[in-house]
Amino acid sequence: MELQASSGNQIREVRSGGSYIGQSDLRVLFNLPPTADTSHLVINIRWPNGDKQTLNQIALDKYSKVEEPR
């Protein structure tokens, strides 16, 4: 996942799995400085199958569930 913001871009990688019994945390967190312009945030996602998805209307200060399109 890549967040594009006026304060710069941030990239996060999500990996499922982890160990025999456990699973890695699938949540992705981005941190923005208090002075960042949040009116033009864009998240670009590249799914494991190669598809790309862009999210433009992003709620701040909360978790949003995003699922791979079928």
N, C-alpha and C positions, 0 to 999 in steps of 0.2 A: 504494500500500500504506500502511496505517496501523497502527502498533503502539500498542496501549493497554497502559500499564504504570502501576504505582503512582507512578512518578516523573514521569508525564506522557505525553502522546501525541506520537508522531513520525510524520511523513508523508514518504514517498519516492515519486517518480514514475519509472517505467521507460519508456524510449523505445527502440524497436528502430530499426535503421538507423543512419545516421550520415553516411557519405560514399559515394562511388562504389565504392570497393574495400573499405573498412573497415566495421566495425560497432561500435556503442557497447557498453560493458560492461553486461550484463543483470543482474549481481549487485546485490543490495540489502543494505546493511549498516545495522544499528541499533546504537547505542551506549547502554549503560545504565550508570549510576553503580554503583560497587561495593556501595553500600548499598541498591540497589533490591530490592524484593520480587519475585522472579522466579516465584513460584508461580502467579500469575494473569495471565500474558501472553496477549494476544489479538492476532492479525494479521487485519485486514480487507482484502480485495483486491477491487477493482472492475476487472473485465476489460473490454477494448475493446468487446465486444458488449453491455455493460451488466450482465452477470451479476455477482453478488456471491458471495464465498467467505469463510468464516471459518475460521482455523486456531487451535486451542486448545492443542494439545500441541506445543510448540515446543522443539526441542533447542537448547541454548545452546552457544556457542563452536564452531559448525560450520556449514557450508553445508547447506541443505536444498533439494532440487529441487522446485519447484511448477509444475505445468502447468495450463493452462486446461482445465476440464472440457469434454468434448465432448457 
